[in-house]
Amino acid sequence: GDAVPKLIKILNDDDPDVRIAAIRALGAIGCTDSNAVSKLTKLLNDKDRIIRKEAVRSLGRFGALAKSAVPALKKML
């Protein structure tokens, strides 16, 4: 709904805690927005370990929609 674009925008916030909350919210609401997958995939390279971990967890909730994140996830192994 209307929350998804706002949550995607918040993924760029300077505060890691705010970004973590947005990451978790996107995973929890069952988002189907490919922009969210793209942004979460970029967060797999974040300098903050917790951001990376939460991005992985959130992408897992997207199921097949997160297929484009698989190469980036494999690099993390």
All heavy atoms as an XYZ file, in Angstrom:
574
protein
N       0.807     -1.191      0.000
C       0.000      0.000      0.000
C       0.849      1.253      0.000
O       1.945      1.274     -0.530
N       0.328      2.271      0.619
C       1.011      3.561      0.663
C       2.290      3.525      1.492
O       3.172      4.353      1.303
C       0.086      4.626      1.258
C      -1.099      4.941      0.359
O      -1.006      4.646     -0.844
O      -2.092      5.470      0.870
N       2.377      2.584      2.404
C       3.539      2.526      3.297
C       4.805      2.090      2.576
O       5.901      2.520      2.944
C       3.258      1.576      4.461
N       4.682      1.266      1.558
C       5.863      0.678      0.919
C       6.805      1.742      0.348
O       8.007      1.711      0.647
C       5.461     -0.374     -0.132
C       6.669     -0.849     -0.924
C       4.782     -1.551      0.555
N       6.335      2.693     -0.459
C       7.278      3.699     -0.969
C       7.954      4.491      0.156
O       9.142      4.826      0.056
C       6.403      4.616     -1.828
C       5.223      3.784     -2.197
C       5.012      2.859     -1.037
N       7.229      4.758      1.222
C       7.811      5.485      2.354
C       8.871      4.640      3.047
O       9.938      5.141      3.420
C       6.718      5.895      3.342
C       5.784      6.941      2.775
C       4.628      7.220      3.701
C       3.661      8.188      3.014
N       2.398      8.293      3.692
N       8.589      3.359      3.214
C       9.566      2.465      3.845
C      10.814      2.329      2.982
O      11.934      2.302      3.508
C       8.947      1.093      4.107
C       7.913      1.038      5.219
C       7.174     -0.291      5.195
C       8.562      1.273      6.573
N      10.628      2.247      1.667
C      11.776      2.156      0.765
C      12.642      3.401      0.901
O      13.873      3.314      0.958
C      11.312      1.942     -0.690
C      10.706      0.541     -0.843
C      12.470      2.119     -1.667
C      10.012      0.293     -2.169
N      12.008      4.563      0.986
C      12.753      5.816      1.143
C      13.523      5.829      2.465
O      14.669      6.278      2.527
C      11.792      7.005      1.077
C      12.471      8.331      1.043
C      11.482      9.446      0.831
C      12.209     10.781      0.795
N      11.307     11.904      0.616
N      12.913      5.299      3.516
C      13.542      5.279      4.840
C      14.774      4.372      4.863
O      15.653      4.544      5.702
C      12.508      4.849      5.911
C      11.441      5.934      6.059
C      13.159      4.570      7.250
C      10.259      5.517      6.913
N      14.880      3.446      3.920
C      16.056      2.572      3.869
C      17.341      3.371      3.670
O      18.437      2.847      3.887
C      15.909      1.534      2.741
C      14.820      0.491      2.928
C      14.721     -0.391      1.695
C      15.054     -0.348      4.170
N      17.229      4.628      3.259
C      18.399      5.495      3.058
C      18.708      6.360      4.277
O      19.635      7.170      4.222
C      18.175      6.412      1.850
C      18.079      5.636      0.561
O      18.817      4.689      0.350
N      17.167      6.031     -0.293
N      17.955      6.218      5.339
C      18.145      7.055      6.528
C      19.548      6.874      7.100
O      20.146      5.805      6.982
C      17.093      6.689      7.585
C      16.965      7.747      8.656
O      17.763      7.737      9.613
O      16.067      8.595      8.510
N      20.067      7.911      7.717
C      21.397      7.848      8.317
C      21.429      7.004      9.594
O      22.474      6.476      9.962
C      21.905      9.254      8.648
C      22.233     10.055      7.401
O      22.529      9.451      6.351
O      22.187     11.299      7.480
N      20.295      6.885     10.249
C      20.217      6.157     11.518
C      20.008      4.660     11.251
O      18.981      4.265     10.697
C      19.062      6.714     12.348
C      18.967      6.098     13.738
O      19.465      4.970     13.944
O      18.374      6.747     14.606
N      20.977      3.819     11.640
C      20.832      2.375     11.401
C      19.574      1.781     12.026
O      18.965      0.881     11.443
C      22.084      1.769     12.031
C      23.051      2.880     12.147
C      22.254      4.145     12.277
N      19.177      2.275     13.188
C      17.987      1.734     13.847
C      16.728      2.015     13.031
O      15.822      1.181     12.967
C      17.837      2.305     15.257
C      18.907      1.793     16.205
O      19.400      0.663     15.993
O      19.258      2.518     17.144
N      16.689      3.170     12.398
C      15.548      3.525     11.545
C      15.543      2.614     10.313
O      14.497      2.104      9.907
C      15.604      5.020     11.137
C      14.562      5.348     10.094
C      15.446      5.903     12.366
N      16.716      2.398      9.735
C      16.810      1.515      8.556
C      16.391      0.091      8.919
O      15.671     -0.565      8.163
C      18.221      1.544      7.983
C      18.552      2.896      7.391
C      19.729      2.942      6.440
N      20.792      2.008      6.609
C      21.977      2.283      7.143
N      22.233      3.476      7.614
N      22.911      1.368      7.206
N      16.835     -0.389     10.082
C      16.472     -1.740     10.523
C      14.958     -1.856     10.669
O      14.364     -2.855     10.247
C      17.203     -2.096     11.838
C      18.692     -2.305     11.554
C      16.594     -3.329     12.486
C      19.566     -2.356     12.797
N      14.332     -0.856     11.242
C      12.875     -0.886     11.410
C      12.181     -0.947     10.049
O      11.215     -1.703      9.873
C      12.404      0.336     12.191
N      12.670     -0.200      9.077
C      12.073     -0.213      7.733
C      12.292     -1.566      7.057
O      11.385     -2.098      6.408
C      12.658      0.917      6.880
N      13.484     -2.127      7.222
C      13.784     -3.446      6.641
C      12.825     -4.493      7.197
O      12.239     -5.280      6.449
C      15.247     -3.849      6.938
C      16.229     -2.945      6.194
C      15.490     -5.318      6.579
C      17.665     -3.051      6.688
N      12.680     -4.490      8.504
C      11.794     -5.468      9.153
C      10.346     -5.273      8.719
O       9.618     -6.244      8.492
C      11.910     -5.354     10.667
C      13.232     -5.876     11.193
C      13.342     -5.688     12.680
N      14.587     -6.266     13.186
C      15.060     -6.035     14.386
N      14.420     -5.246     15.229
N      16.189     -6.589     14.769
N       9.924     -4.019      8.607
C       8.544     -3.737      8.206
C       8.278     -4.230      6.796
O       7.226     -4.826      6.526
C       8.259     -2.238      8.313
N       9.216     -4.012      5.884
C       9.022     -4.474      4.505
C       8.879     -5.993      4.451
O       8.050     -6.521      3.706
C      10.176     -4.014      3.616
C      10.150     -2.541      3.231
C      11.475     -2.125      2.598
C       8.995     -2.247      2.277
N       9.663     -6.689      5.233
C       9.557     -8.150      5.272
C       8.265     -8.612      5.914
O       7.656     -9.585      5.479
N       7.825     -7.892      6.931
C       6.647     -8.307      7.693
C       5.335     -8.088      6.946
O       4.390     -8.854      7.138
C       6.604     -7.567      9.026
N       5.266     -7.070      6.095
C       3.988     -6.747      5.455
C       3.737     -7.538      4.180
O       2.698     -7.387      3.555
C       3.832     -5.238      5.168
C       4.910     -4.739      4.208
C       3.837     -4.444      6.447
C       4.745     -3.280      3.823
N       4.685     -8.378      3.802
C       4.466     -9.173      2.598
C       4.500     -8.318      1.336
O       3.681     -8.461      0.458
N       5.439     -7.427      1.303
C       5.594     -6.501      0.188
C       5.834     -7.254     -1.122
O       6.502     -8.280     -1.154
C       6.774     -5.584      0.503
S       7.175     -4.428     -0.768
N       5.287     -6.735     -2.210
C       5.492     -7.339     -3.535
C       6.133     -6.339     -4.483
O       6.045     -6.482     -5.697
C       4.155     -7.829     -4.129
O       3.270     -6.710     -4.237
C       3.549     -8.918     -3.295
N       6.785     -5.341     -3.963
C       7.385     -4.266     -4.752
C       8.810     -4.641     -5.152
O       9.661     -4.863     -4.293
C       7.374     -2.984     -3.924
C       7.740     -1.754     -4.718
O       8.766     -1.805     -5.433
O       7.020     -0.757     -4.615
N       9.086     -4.688     -6.451
C      10.427     -5.051     -6.916
C      11.460     -4.000     -6.522
O      12.641     -4.315     -6.386
C      10.434     -5.279     -8.425
O      10.079     -4.085     -9.104
N      11.036     -2.747     -6.330
C      11.970     -1.721     -5.859
C      12.459     -2.042     -4.458
O      13.614     -1.765     -4.124
C      11.310     -0.333     -5.871
C      11.107      0.198     -7.267
O      11.850     -0.142     -8.182
N      10.096      1.022     -7.426
N      11.595     -2.610     -3.647
C      11.991     -2.999     -2.294
C      13.050     -4.094     -2.358
O      14.045     -4.044     -1.636
C      10.782     -3.465     -1.494
N      12.858     -5.060     -3.231
C      13.841     -6.140     -3.386
C      15.179     -5.559     -3.820
O      16.234     -5.910     -3.285
C      13.343     -7.209     -4.385
C      14.449     -8.216     -4.687
C      12.115     -7.916     -3.839
N      15.148     -4.646     -4.760
C      16.370     -4.019     -5.259
C      17.103     -3.267     -4.149
O      18.318     -3.407     -3.982
C      16.022     -3.074     -6.403
O      17.157     -2.386     -6.844
N      16.373     -2.479     -3.376
C      16.985     -1.712     -2.291
C      17.526     -2.635     -1.201
O      18.618     -2.413     -0.679
C      15.973     -0.750     -1.677
C      15.718      0.455     -2.519
C      16.954      1.321     -2.591
C      16.610      2.742     -2.249
N      17.786      3.600     -2.238
N      16.753     -3.673     -0.853
C      17.210     -4.615      0.165
C      18.452     -5.360     -0.307
O      19.356     -5.636      0.472
C      16.095     -5.593      0.529
C      14.936     -4.988      1.322
C      13.773     -5.964      1.381
C      15.379     -4.587      2.730
N      18.507     -5.672     -1.591
C      19.676     -6.354     -2.155
C      20.911     -5.469     -2.009
O      21.992     -5.950     -1.651
C      19.430     -6.727     -3.620
O      18.284     -7.582     -3.693
C      20.621     -7.457     -4.219
N      20.757     -4.189     -2.252
C      21.886     -3.261     -2.091
C      22.356     -3.219     -0.636
O      23.551     -3.064     -0.370
C      21.500     -1.860     -2.559
C      21.383     -1.761     -4.063
C      20.971     -0.379     -4.503
C      20.762     -0.371     -6.007
N      20.194      0.888     -6.482
N      21.434     -3.377      0.293
C      21.794     -3.354      1.710
C      22.601     -4.584      2.137
O      23.178     -4.601      3.220
C      20.547     -3.209      2.580
C      19.860     -1.845      2.496
C      18.589     -1.846      3.343
C      20.797     -0.733      2.937
N      22.657     -5.600      1.286
C      23.470     -6.776      1.599
C      24.953     -6.414      1.649
O      25.759     -7.174      2.180
C      23.228     -7.890      0.564
C      21.817     -8.462      0.509
C      21.706     -9.467     -0.623
C      21.418     -9.080      1.834
N      25.304     -5.259      1.091
C      26.687     -4.782      1.101
C      26.914     -3.665      2.117
O      27.954     -3.025      2.099
C      27.082     -4.281     -0.288
C      27.082     -5.392     -1.299
O      27.624     -6.455     -1.054
N      26.463     -5.162     -2.437
N      25.940     -3.412      2.974
C      26.053     -2.342      3.957
C      27.211     -2.626      4.914
O      27.529     -3.780      5.192
C      24.744     -2.220      4.752
C      24.650     -0.920      5.520
O      25.151     -0.849      6.658
O      24.077      0.035      4.960
N      27.838     -1.560      5.414
C      28.960     -1.748      6.349
C      28.509     -2.292      7.699
O      29.295     -2.892      8.425
C      29.711     -0.427      6.534
C      28.884      0.648      7.179
C      29.637      1.953      7.291
C      28.705      2.958      7.970
N      29.087      4.304      7.827
N      27.234     -2.105      8.027
C      26.687     -2.550      9.311
C      26.219     -4.003      9.212
O      25.343     -4.334      8.421
C      25.515     -1.630      9.693
C      24.991     -1.883     11.086
O      24.752     -3.062     11.433
O      24.783     -0.905     11.819
N      26.822     -4.860     10.016
C      26.503     -6.299      9.995
C      25.028     -6.563     10.287
O      24.415     -7.444      9.681
C      27.382     -7.017     11.028
C      27.173     -8.507     11.095
C      28.003     -9.137     12.208
N      27.674     -8.621     13.532
C      26.628     -9.042     14.263
N      25.821     -9.958     13.791
N      26.394     -8.533     15.454
N      24.443     -5.808     11.201
C      23.034     -6.026     11.559
C      22.121     -5.644     10.393
O      21.142     -6.335     10.110
C      22.673     -5.256     12.846
C      23.499     -5.812     14.014
C      21.184     -5.352     13.143
C      23.428     -4.993     15.276
N      22.465     -4.585      9.691
C      21.693     -4.190      8.499
C      21.733     -5.330      7.485
O      20.710     -5.713      6.914
C      22.255     -2.892      7.870
C      22.123     -1.706      8.814
C      21.610     -2.628      6.515
C      20.753     -1.122      8.949
N      22.919     -5.876      7.250
C      23.049     -6.982      6.289
C      22.208     -8.180      6.716
O      21.494     -8.770      5.903
C      24.523     -7.390      6.141
C      25.390     -6.327      5.513
C      26.780     -6.841      5.142
N      27.485     -7.502      6.218
C      28.339     -6.915      7.049
N      28.587     -5.619      6.939
N      28.953     -7.613      7.976
N      22.292     -8.533      7.987
C      21.542     -9.692      8.511
C      20.032     -9.480      8.356
O      19.308    -10.381      7.923
C      21.896     -9.917      9.981
C      21.196    -11.101     10.607
C      21.519    -11.212     12.077
C      20.573    -10.309     12.801
N      20.457    -10.448     14.223
N      19.559     -8.291      8.700
C      18.123     -8.010      8.601
C      17.668     -7.977      7.144
O      16.551     -8.381      6.836
C      17.786     -6.707      9.313
C      17.943     -6.783     10.817
C      17.034     -7.804     11.478
O      15.929     -8.082     10.969
O      17.415     -8.340     12.531
N      18.523     -7.494      6.250
C      18.178     -7.487      4.827
C      18.012     -8.915      4.311
O      17.076     -9.212      3.563
C      19.233     -6.729      4.019
N      18.905     -9.810      4.724
C      18.789    -11.224      4.335
C      17.475    -11.799      4.836
O      16.733    -12.447      4.093
C      19.985    -12.051      4.881
C      19.725    -13.546      4.734
C      21.270    -11.665      4.187
N      17.181    -11.543      6.099
C      15.953    -12.066      6.707
C      14.709    -11.534      5.982
O      13.779    -12.277      5.694
C      15.917    -11.680      8.184
C      14.757    -12.268      8.928
C      14.845    -11.939     10.397
N      15.960    -12.702     10.973
C      16.533    -12.410     12.128
N      16.138    -11.380     12.837
N      17.512    -13.158     12.592
N      14.715    -10.257      5.690
C      13.573     -9.645      5.018
C      13.411    -10.201      3.610
O      12.305    -10.534      3.193
C      13.744     -8.124      4.975
O      12.617     -7.508      4.418
N      14.513    -10.309      2.884
C      14.438    -10.863      1.526
C      13.884    -12.280      1.547
O      13.162    -12.682      0.632
C      15.817    -10.837      0.863
C      16.274     -9.473      0.366
C      17.766     -9.469      0.072
C      15.479     -9.066     -0.871
N      14.205    -13.040      2.575
C      13.688    -14.401      2.700
C      12.171    -14.435      2.753
O      11.544    -15.393      2.306
N      11.577    -13.389      3.268
C      10.120    -13.325      3.365
C       9.460    -12.966      2.034
O       8.253    -13.081      1.900
C       9.711    -12.334      4.445
C      10.121    -12.803      5.818
C       9.763    -11.798      6.867
N      10.136    -12.326      8.165
C       9.393    -12.181      9.240
N       8.262    -11.532      9.185
N       9.793    -12.677     10.377
N      10.252    -12.508      1.078
C       9.720    -12.164     -0.236
C       9.542    -13.396     -1.113
O       8.887    -13.339     -2.133
C      10.654    -11.179     -0.951
C      10.498     -9.758     -0.513
C      10.945     -9.346      0.732
C       9.912     -8.824     -1.336
C      10.817     -8.032      1.140
C       9.769     -7.511     -0.947
C      10.230     -7.116      0.300
N      10.151    -14.507     -0.716
C      10.026    -15.739     -1.477
C      10.573    -15.585     -2.880
O      11.619    -14.982     -3.093
N       9.852    -16.103     -3.862
C      10.301    -16.098     -5.256
C      10.505    -14.694     -5.803
O      11.266    -14.503     -6.751
C       9.311    -16.863     -6.126
N       9.851    -13.704     -5.215
C      10.031    -12.324     -5.676
C      11.460    -11.834     -5.471
O      11.902    -10.903     -6.128
C       9.073    -11.383     -4.943
C       7.602    -11.514     -5.300
C       6.750    -10.696     -4.336
C       7.373    -11.038     -6.719
N      12.173    -12.460     -4.552
C      13.545    -12.051     -4.249
C      14.574    -12.826     -5.072
O      15.764    -12.777     -4.784
C      13.821    -12.213     -2.768
N      14.122    -13.513     -6.102
C      15.018    -14.325     -6.930
C      16.211    -13.509     -7.445
O      17.320    -14.015     -7.542
C      14.219    -14.918     -8.094
C      14.999    -15.856     -8.978
C      14.102    -16.610     -9.947
C      13.335    -15.684    -10.858
N      12.582    -16.400    -11.897
N      15.986    -12.239     -7.744
C      17.063    -11.400     -8.271
C      18.169    -11.155     -7.238
O      19.275    -10.761     -7.595
C      16.509    -10.057     -8.752
O      15.929     -9.346     -7.673
N      17.888    -11.409     -5.962
C      18.881    -11.204     -4.905
C      19.794    -12.406     -4.722
O      20.807    -12.310     -4.029
C      18.182    -10.888     -3.585
N      19.484    -13.523     -5.355
C      20.252    -14.765     -5.135
C      21.741    -14.600     -5.407
O      22.562    -15.013     -4.586
C      19.626    -15.938     -5.923
C      20.540    -17.163     -5.895
C      18.258    -16.285     -5.365
N      22.163    -13.989     -6.527
C      23.622    -13.843     -6.740
C      24.306    -13.060     -5.609
O      25.390    -13.447     -5.165
C      23.707    -13.083     -8.074
C      22.428    -13.429     -8.781
C      21.398    -13.532     -7.691
N      23.690    -12.000     -5.140
C      24.272    -11.218     -4.049
C      24.299    -12.028     -2.752
O      25.259    -11.935     -1.978
C      23.493     -9.926     -3.846
N      23.265    -12.824     -2.525
C      23.237    -13.668     -1.334
C      24.334    -14.732     -1.387
O      24.980    -15.013     -0.383
C      21.860    -14.321     -1.187
C      20.735    -13.375     -0.800
C      19.370    -14.015     -1.068
C      20.856    -12.962      0.655
N      24.561    -15.293     -2.556
C      25.603    -16.316     -2.706
C      26.980    -15.740     -2.410
O      27.845    -16.423     -1.843
C      25.565    -16.908     -4.112
C      24.466    -17.904     -4.329
C      24.555    -18.521     -5.711
C      23.486    -19.574     -5.911
N      23.561    -20.167     -7.265
N      27.197    -14.478     -2.800
C      28.494    -13.837     -2.540
C      28.767    -13.690     -1.059
O      29.909    -13.593     -0.639
C      28.536    -12.452     -3.197
C      28.728    -12.494     -4.689
C      28.815    -11.080     -5.227
C      28.889    -11.087     -6.738
N      28.902     -9.744     -7.301
N      27.686    -13.655     -0.262
C      27.854    -13.488      1.183
C      28.316    -14.769      1.863
O      28.785    -14.729      2.990
C      26.533    -13.023      1.801
C      26.092    -11.661      1.342
S      24.506    -11.196      2.064
C      25.032    -10.819      3.744
N      28.176    -15.891      1.197
C      28.521    -17.189      1.805
C      30.035    -17.383      1.898
O      30.801    -16.888      1.189
C      27.897    -18.331      1.007
C      26.391    -18.337      0.958
C      25.907    -19.457      0.057
C      25.802    -18.476      2.340
